[in-house]
């Protein structure tokens, strides 16, 4: 089984606003909010709630927190459909850990790695743990995210290769580990060797930049469960094998 290693460390620091940047404009107006789903969230619809307006990106609440289970990995799977086909150039992810005053929830940690999947329907934890992602990003540590040197601002992570993010209808973000876990662990890889209790992952902002295409989104039939309890997405005794991505 594979671990939760990241492959991309590139990032740019956001402009004071989200208009007329090299990485595009906010894609929030194109999000189909009624169909946003997040598996393993503690509070229902909190995955939807962190898709905030750009000017609210630095607010600590509402936040998305994985369900509290010391024996389970603190995974989150956020699925975001769009009302039109979009070309996505960058993604922003923020947690309040390390922020001035450290306004994050006690007993949580910032995400470390995000695996990104494009236009893949019916994803669940069983599938994404070994499915080849479209891209994998290692997020910068909270101390870097909130440092004075970087203006306490949101960091934009460019999405590469760019061709994989053109004319897309849906994006899924799999947060498989956090900064309280040993590097390279997570995604149910080798956590049996990790004796400490798992700490929940907390995210306070997710944003996308790019451009819309004015092309109506194709209907995608997918079935998800409310709140997506982790225990409902595990098969006791099953073995996971690599699967080819598309």
Secondary structure as UniProt FT lines:
FT   STRAND          12..13
FT   TURN            22..23
FT   STRAND          24..26
FT   HELIX           28..30
FT   HELIX           33..35
FT   STRAND          37..39
FT   TURN            44..45
FT   HELIX           46..49
FT   HELIX           54..56
FT   TURN            57..58
FT   STRAND          64..66
FT   TURN            70..71
FT   STRAND          76..94
FT   TURN            97..98
FT   TURN            100..101
FT   TURN            106..107
FT   STRAND          108..109
FT   STRAND          111..118
FT   HELIX           125..128
FT   TURN            129..130
FT   STRAND          135..138
FT   HELIX           142..145
FT   HELIX           148..150
FT   TURN            151..152
FT   STRAND          155..158
FT   HELIX           162..165
FT   STRAND          168..178
FT   TURN            179..180
FT   TURN            183..184
FT   TURN            187..188
FT   HELIX           191..193
FT   STRAND          200..203
FT   STRAND          205..216
FT   HELIX           230..233
FT   TURN            236..237
//
